Amino acid sequence: MKSHQLKTLALSAACLAIALTVTACNGERSNASNQTASPSPSEVAVTPPASESPSASPTGDNDLISAEGEYTGMMDGHSIEIMMNGQATPFQIDYDTADKVSDWEMGTRVKFQYTERELNVDGEQIKQLTIASIDKA
């Protein structure tokens, strides 16, 4: 199972690299034809790392929140899901955390700390939860 998760993580990283390359090339082409043009929404289609977002502005603070739950697995190369209070909750993670939890079994009890940010994305308020630290309970 660890091999499958590593392959998924590698594939996600490769897709992100290709998308970044294509986006950068499209941006150069449009900027060459019109120096004052801003990129269209289709040129900014790559999801940025959890720490930054070009179309989102944070409105909350980054105080650490402690919690416990049940690890249910990785959603993709930068997100995990944890059951908290009977609800599946997605969290953003960094590469070190992804490596740490990659071989954990579904249902593993965990203690963790996370931050919560309110983001304004195209006029819609979105909560972004990011794991700061996580360990088996």
RAZIWO-V359432 format. One record per backbone hydrogen bond with DSSP energy under -0.5 kcal/mol. NH is the residue of the N-H (numbers start at 1). CO is the residue of the C=O. E is the energy in kcal/mol with one decimal. If there is no record, write none. Layout:
BEGIN
nh=(NH;NH)
co=(CO;CO)
e=(E;E)
END
This chain:
BEGIN
nh=(5;6;7;8;9;10;11;12;13;14;15;16;17;18;19;20;21;22;23;24;25;26;27;28;29;30;31;32;33;34;37;43;44;44;45;48;52;56;57;59;60;65;67;69;70;71;71;72;73;75;76;79;80;81;82;83;84;84;87;89;91;92;93;98;99;100;101;102;104;107;108;108;110;111;112;113;114;115;117;119;119;120;121;121;122;122;124;126;128;129;130;131;132;133;135;137)
co=(1;2;3;4;5;6;7;8;9;10;11;12;13;14;15;16;17;18;19;20;21;22;23;24;25;26;27;28;29;30;34;40;40;41;42;46;49;53;120;118;118;114;112;110;83;69;108;81;81;79;79;76;91;73;89;70;82;87;84;82;80;129;78;94;95;96;97;98;101;71;71;105;69;135;67;133;65;130;128;117;126;57;119;124;55;120;121;119;117;127;115;92;113;113;111;109)
e=(-2.1;-2.5;-2.3;-2.4;-2.6;-2.6;-2.7;-2.5;-2.2;-2.3;-2.5;-2.4;-2.3;-2.3;-2.7;-2.6;-2.2;-2.7;-2.6;-2.6;-2.4;-2.5;-2.3;-2.1;-2.1;-2.3;-2.3;-2.0;-1.4;-1.6;-1.4;-1.4;-0.6;-0.9;-0.6;-0.5;-1.8;-1.0;-0.8;-3.0;-0.6;-2.8;-2.6;-2.2;-1.8;-0.5;-3.2;-2.7;-1.0;-2.5;-1.4;-1.0;-2.3;-2.6;-2.5;-3.0;-0.6;-2.7;-1.9;-2.3;-2.7;-3.3;-2.2;-2.2;-2.3;-2.1;-2.4;-0.9;-1.9;-3.3;-0.6;-1.7;-2.6;-2.6;-2.7;-2.6;-2.2;-2.4;-2.2;-0.6;-3.6;-1.6;-0.8;-3.0;-0.8;-0.7;-1.8;-3.0;-2.9;-0.6;-2.2;-2.6;-3.1;-1.6;-2.6;-2.7)
END
